[in-house]
Amino acid sequence: MSKTIRVGAVQAEPAWLNLEEGVAKTIQIIEQAAADVWTLSPLQQGGWVPEYVANSMSRDGPEMARIQAAAKKANMTVVLGYSEREGTSLYISQAIIGPSGEILLNRRKIKPTHIERTVWGDSQQDGLNIVVDTPLGRVGALNCWEHLQPLMRYYEYTQNVQIHVASWPPVFEARNDGGPLYQLSRTPTYNVNQVMAMEGALFVIAATQVLTEKSLEKCLLVGNNVTKTPSGGFSQIFGPDGRPLGEPIDEGVEGIVKADINLDDLTMARMVIDVAGHYSRPDLLGLRVNPSGHSQVTVVTSPSVEAPNGRC
């Protein structure tokens, strides 16, 4: 019988354009969390580009090492969304850190969405590494609108994911004055997570950011069409039948949504629907994946060829 696992989805504001404060806040949340697994919303996202690059975090840097040490000290599995810097290139990334402090998986968003492409780059084949074994079970993760990529979702289901982590930026309630597209607003985004839990018959932990009044000017959002008021946030935990399991937190408020889950609950849900198993028709519909990818440089060596009779 599976043990009961305490999980939580963080709803918090990033330390905008301040890597040191972002790392400190991440560690503080880890230290405060008395549970087996927490998922953290990205703590370094958005803002003016030069400062943003300077305050993005390296996967192998000292800032990440401090977060790993905090996870080890707390004996927790932590899923962290962050802006990853490699040289002068940025990627929208997620790190799954085990209770030993080891990074079990680091993946990058395969295709930044819309205007994100002016700042962040595409991942290579590492973006297809979605699921990893942890002491809690098989944990997978996707970033933001990767959840609207049906092939990505399905590929994750085929890897027998049990707990899915969804990292989201601040998402605001739809406005009635011709504001942003409805698809960018809170209600449909919340529903995407709920549908994924039902579709994949898995637990979904959705962690979201919030945006406070003091950060509007810093993030260049004063007078912006995205929102008229600071808020955002809909962190929640969904069961494999789509049921919300945690007590929700108000928009614009920081906190942790908590729930106790049992992986045995997946069995009943998947007896009803298993889109990567008995409820599939691979003879009719299938998915083609290229996990090899391409690197920027390929070195080709050719064997020497001797001319006939030793002549050139």
Secondary structure by P-SEA (a helix, b strand, c coil): cccbbbbbbbbcccccccaaaaaaaaaaaaaaccccbbbbccccccccaaaaaaaccccccaaaaaaaaaaaaaccbbbbbbbccccccccccccccccccccccccccccccccccccbbbbccccccccccccccbbbbccccccccaaaaaaaaaacccbbbbbbcbbbccccccccccccccaaaaaaaaaaaaaacbbbbbbbbbbcccccccccccccccccbbbbbbccccccccccccccccccbbbbbbbbbbcaaaaaaaaaccccccccccccccccccccccccbbbbbbcccccccccc
